Amino acid sequence: MFLSNIEEQGTTNNELAKRACVTKQMMSKIVGLLEEEGYIYTQKNPSDSRSSIIFLNARGKELFVALEGCMQEARTKFDSIVGHDRMEQVIETMYTLVTELEKTDQ
């Protein structure tokens, strides 16, 4: 989830936190862990020296591609079990639930 929110030209911690719906502090911890494990790297933000811009490195891109492949494989399997249309309904229902739950948490 976090890797998919990092844009090619880089993304700030604050923007990642917003997109992932987590606190800035939580995102900072996640960024630190991902950087320690070698999936991302950071550079000082040229327009705001108080922040950094986060980029995927080669290892992070490989992981992202692998995860996408796994997700597609799972989706294909689920579609074969319940059918594509029913799976779409499940996804839409889950999206609605998450969206509504987020509203009540704020």
C-alpha positions in Angstrom: 0.0 0.0 0.0 2.7 2.4 0.9 4.9 1.6 -2.1 2.1 2.2 -4.5 1.8 5.8 -3.2 5.3 6.7 -4.0 5.4 8.6 -7.3 8.3 8.3 -9.8 9.3 12.0 -9.1 9.2 11.3 -5.4 6.7 11.9 -2.7 6.9 13.7 0.7 6.2 12.0 4.0 3.2 14.2 4.6 1.7 13.3 1.2 2.3 9.6 1.8 0.6 9.8 5.2 -2.5 11.5 3.6 -2.7 8.9 0.9 -2.3 6.0 3.2 -4.6 7.5 5.8 -2.1 7.2 8.7 -0.5 9.8 10.9 2.7 11.6 9.9 4.5 10.0 12.8 3.4 6.5 11.7 4.5 7.2 8.2 7.9 8.4 9.4 8.4 5.1 11.2 7.3 3.1 8.1 9.6 5.2 5.9 12.5 4.6 8.3 11.9 0.9 8.2 11.6 0.7 4.4 14.8 2.8 4.1 16.7 0.6 6.5 15.6 -2.5 4.5 16.7 -0.9 1.3 13.4 -0.4 -0.5 13.4 3.3 -0.7 15.8 6.3 -0.4 15.2 9.9 0.6 16.6 13.2 -0.5 16.3 16.6 1.1 13.4 18.6 -0.4 14.9 21.4 -2.4 11.9 23.6 -1.8 11.6 22.9 1.9 14.7 21.9 3.8 12.6 20.6 6.7 11.3 17.7 4.7 12.6 14.9 2.5 11.4 13.5 -0.7 10.9 9.7 -0.8 11.8 7.6 -3.8 11.6 3.9 -4.6 14.9 2.3 -5.4 15.5 -0.7 -7.6 14.7 -3.1 -4.8 11.5 -1.3 -3.9 10.4 -1.3 -7.6 11.1 -5.1 -7.8 9.0 -5.6 -4.6 6.2 -3.4 -6.0 6.1 -5.4 -9.3 6.1 -8.7 -7.3 3.3 -7.6 -5.1 1.2 -6.5 -8.1 1.8 -9.9 -9.6 0.6 -11.6 -6.4 -2.4 -9.4 -6.2 -3.3 -10.2 -9.8 -2.9 -13.9 -9.2 -5.2 -13.7 -6.1 -7.7 -11.7 -8.1 -7.7 -14.2 -10.9 -8.2 -17.1 -8.4 -11.1 -15.2 -6.6 -12.7 -14.5 -10.0 -12.6 -18.1 -10.9 -14.3 -19.1 -7.6 -17.1 -16.5 -7.4 -17.0 -14.8 -10.8 -15.7 -11.5 -11.9 -19.0 -9.6 -11.3 -19.4 -10.9 -7.7 -15.8 -10.1 -6.9 -16.3 -6.5 -8.2 -19.3 -6.3 -5.8 -17.1 -7.5 -2.9 -14.5 -4.9 -3.7 -17.1 -2.1 -4.0 -18.7 -3.1 -0.7 -15.3 -3.1 1.0 -14.5 0.3 -0.4 -17.8 1.7 0.8 -17.2 0.2 4.3 -13.7 1.6 4.6 -14.8 5.0 3.3 -17.7 5.2 5.8 -15.6 4.0 8.7 -13.0 6.6 7.9 -15.7 9.3 8.2 -16.7 8.1 11.7 -13.0 8.0 12.9 -12.4 11.6 12.1 
